Amino acid sequence: MTDPTNTAADEDGDDDGVRRFLRAHGAPSHVVYGGLDGLVARWERVAAEAERGYGFTFEDWLNDLDGRRLLHDAMAHAAADEQQLVGARIAAADGRFRAATVATEICQWGTEVAAESGYDRGEHWWYWRAAPDLE
């Protein structure tokens, strides 16, 4: 079994593009270890939590939205077969998330951060969604 704290390629040389991307962007070792599947599973959990009623803080919400951005960015580094394998799962979680949240006029991070970070309402749509029960 591979050590989840090991951020180097494992003994089989498995150093896929997503894990390289995550390492290069300073992701925690457990996120690197989880790879693309871990990012997708996390987003599925966020969608489920939004459906049940988001029970965490606004800071947690922002962190979860950033997790979706990380998934978006990581997909560009995934092999075509990986993208195909997880594409339906991401689309389903996105649909559930959209149904459980409400559209907002302003990015959840605020206008200034959105501009500084290059967030685009079309490409990064999740930043323009709010949990209806989050104060």
RAWOKA-V382349 format. One line per field, one symbol per residue. ss: DSSP state (2 for helix, 1 for strand, 0 for the rest). phi: phi as a letter, one per 40 degrees, with the letter a starting at -180 (. if undefined). psi: psi as a letter, one per 40 degrees, with the letter a starting at -180 (. if undefined). Layout:
ss = ???
phi = ???
psi = ???
//
This chain:
ss = 000000000000000022222222000022222222222222222222222200000222222222222222222000022222222222222222222211100000002222222000000022221110000
phi = .cccccccdcccgcbcdcccccdccgcddccddcfccccccccccccccccchcbbccccdccccccccccdccdcbccdccdcccdcccdcccccccccbbcbcbddcgcccdcccgcbdccbdccbbbccccc
psi = hhheeheiiieeehgiddddddddefiiddddddadddddddddddddddddhhfaiddddddddddddddddddeeiiddddddedddddddddddddeiiiidiideiddddddefhhdddfddefiihdeh.
//
